Amino acid sequence: MKSFKDRVAVITGGASGIGRAMAERFAAAGMKIELADVEPGALNRAAREMRAAGHRVLAVRTDVSKAASVAALARKAMAAFGGVHLLCNNAGVYPPDRYSPVWEAPLEDWQWAFDVNLYGIVHGIRAFMPLMLASGAEGHVVNTASLAGIISGSGSAVYGASKHAVVRLSEAMYASLREQRAKIDVSVLCPGMVQTGIYRSQRNRPGKLRGVGVPAKYRSLGEIPMQNAMAPAEVAEQVFNAVRRRQFYVITTTSFDDTIRDRMESILARRNPVFPNIRSLSRRDSKAV
């Protein structure tokens, strides 16, 4: 996309963190914003503050894990603005499985993570892509994955598996749109450590999927280092530039490049992987973003 003024952006998970920063950045470029989030209080506050700054914002409480809720989001965007040009499938959650072995993760963690992180994007593209393609206008879709979607190891297995799926889905979208010579581009956003509330996403976990949570023996292994992590506004600026440049992979930090390269080279060489410790990666990323 080259033109943003008076175009329409839909952003899920838009009440805080990366989503809020993207909403503000695209609004500053002149876009009308449909802001979606599962937290009504935070959503209404974000919309009120953005309107006070002079931006045109429609706030729609949305549970991206529900296809009907995302379909309603699409209908409201069309009714209010008449079209959609930018879709940011950004909502995400983080189960507390950072240090537990994959076989100890409760089924509720798997379902919650995939319902939001993967199916939230599936519902988004199923609801919005037909509308965007039918318009014939240029457009862009940004799917938020994670660096956990392109590296691997023992930690954060449930979260990482959902984000690996997002990367694969996004690559398929990109390929299909190129095959159809569509005017819509795709980016997959793979952030490193960012100063957001995703590690506190248990607050929005459905009661039926609360489960037993992470085993007690893994609860005291230390807090995730966030003090030097990237600000959401920095990520939003990278996303804005990626949309302008039609850039597919948006990897916010270079601090994992060796890890990415080692994994890919192990695959090509058919050799067994050697994974770095997830805690040392977190420390490295918090210092090097």
ChimeraX attribute file (.defattr): number of C-alpha atoms within 10 A of each C-alpha:
attribute: neighborCount
match mode: 1-to-1
recipient: residues
	/A:1	19
	/A:2	10
	/A:3	12
	/A:4	19
	/A:5	13
	/A:6	14
	/A:7	19
	/A:8	26
	/A:9	27
	/A:10	28
	/A:11	24
	/A:12	29
	/A:13	25
	/A:14	30
	/A:15	27
	/A:16	21
	/A:17	21
	/A:18	28
	/A:19	28
	/A:20	25
	/A:21	20
	/A:22	26
	/A:23	31
	/A:24	21
	/A:25	17
	/A:26	23
	/A:27	24
	/A:28	16
	/A:29	15
	/A:30	17
	/A:31	24
	/A:32	24
	/A:33	28
	/A:34	26
	/A:35	27
	/A:36	30
	/A:37	25
	/A:38	19
	/A:39	17
	/A:40	15
	/A:41	11
	/A:42	14
	/A:43	22
	/A:44	19
	/A:45	14
	/A:46	21
	/A:47	25
	/A:48	15
	/A:49	12
	/A:50	19
	/A:51	13
	/A:52	10
	/A:53	12
	/A:54	10
	/A:55	20
	/A:56	17
	/A:57	22
	/A:58	19
	/A:59	23
	/A:60	22
	/A:61	21
	/A:62	24
	/A:63	21
	/A:64	30
	/A:65	23
	/A:66	14
	/A:67	19
	/A:68	14
	/A:69	17
	/A:70	27
	/A:71	18
	/A:72	15
	/A:73	26
	/A:74	21
	/A:75	15
	/A:76	17
	/A:77	23
	/A:78	15
	/A:79	10
	/A:80	10
	/A:81	16
	/A:82	11
	/A:83	21
	/A:84	26
	/A:85	24
	/A:86	27
	/A:87	23
	/A:88	27
	/A:89	29
	/A:90	28
	/A:91	30
	/A:92	24
	/A:93	22
	/A:94	23
	/A:95	24
	/A:96	21
	/A:97	22
	/A:98	23
	/A:99	18
	/A:100	19
	/A:101	14
	/A:102	14
	/A:103	9
	/A:104	11
	/A:105	21
	/A:106	19
	/A:107	15
	/A:108	16
	/A:109	23
	/A:110	17
	/A:111	14
	/A:112	23
	/A:113	24
	/A:114	22
	/A:115	21
	/A:116	22
	/A:117	28
	/A:118	28
	/A:119	20
	/A:120	23
	/A:121	30
	/A:122	19
	/A:123	21
	/A:124	27
	/A:125	20
	/A:126	14
	/A:127	20
	/A:128	24
	/A:129	19
	/A:130	10
	/A:131	17
	/A:132	22
	/A:133	17
	/A:134	9
	/A:135	14
	/A:136	11
	/A:137	14
	/A:138	17
	/A:139	26
	/A:140	21
	/A:141	27
	/A:142	23
	/A:143	25
	/A:144	26
	/A:145	32
	/A:146	24
	/A:147	22
	/A:148	20
	/A:149	21
	/A:150	21
	/A:151	19
	/A:152	21
	/A:153	15
	/A:154	15
	/A:155	18
	/A:156	21
	/A:157	22
	/A:158	25
	/A:159	26
	/A:160	24
	/A:161	19
	/A:162	25
	/A:163	25
	/A:164	20
	/A:165	18
	/A:166	26
	/A:167	24
	/A:168	15
	/A:169	17
	/A:170	24
	/A:171	17
	/A:172	13
	/A:173	18
	/A:174	19
	/A:175	14
	/A:176	12
	/A:177	16
	/A:178	14
	/A:179	9
	/A:180	9
	/A:181	9
	/A:182	15
	/A:183	15
	/A:184	23
	/A:185	22
	/A:186	27
	/A:187	25
	/A:188	27
	/A:189	28
	/A:190	22
	/A:191	21
	/A:192	24
	/A:193	26
	/A:194	23
	/A:195	19
	/A:196	17
	/A:197	14
	/A:198	17
	/A:199	14
	/A:200	12
	/A:201	14
	/A:202	15
	/A:203	11
	/A:204	11
	/A:205	15
	/A:206	11
	/A:207	7
	/A:208	8
	/A:209	15
	/A:210	15
	/A:211	12
	/A:212	12
	/A:213	18
	/A:214	18
	/A:215	14
	/A:216	9
	/A:217	9
	/A:218	14
	/A:219	15
	/A:220	7
	/A:221	10
	/A:222	8
	/A:223	8
	/A:224	13
	/A:225	16
	/A:226	17
	/A:227	12
	/A:228	15
	/A:229	19
	/A:230	22
	/A:231	18
	/A:232	21
	/A:233	20
	/A:234	15
	/A:235	25
	/A:236	22
	/A:237	15
	/A:238	17
	/A:239	26
	/A:240	17
	/A:241	14
	/A:242	20
	/A:243	22
	/A:244	14
	/A:245	12
	/A:246	16
	/A:247	14
	/A:248	19
	/A:249	16
	/A:250	22
	/A:251	20
	/A:252	22
	/A:253	18
	/A:254	12
	/A:255	16
	/A:256	21
	/A:257	12
	/A:258	10
	/A:259	17
	/A:260	15
	/A:261	12
	/A:262	16
	/A:263	21
	/A:264	15
	/A:265	13
	/A:266	13
	/A:267	12
	/A:268	9
	/A:269	9
	/A:270	9
	/A:271	10
	/A:272	9
	/A:273	14
	/A:274	12
	/A:275	13
	/A:276	13
	/A:277	11
	/A:278	16
	/A:279	16
	/A:280	10
	/A:281	15
	/A:282	18
	/A:283	16
	/A:284	15
	/A:285	22
	/A:286	22
	/A:287	16
	/A:288	16
	/A:289	18
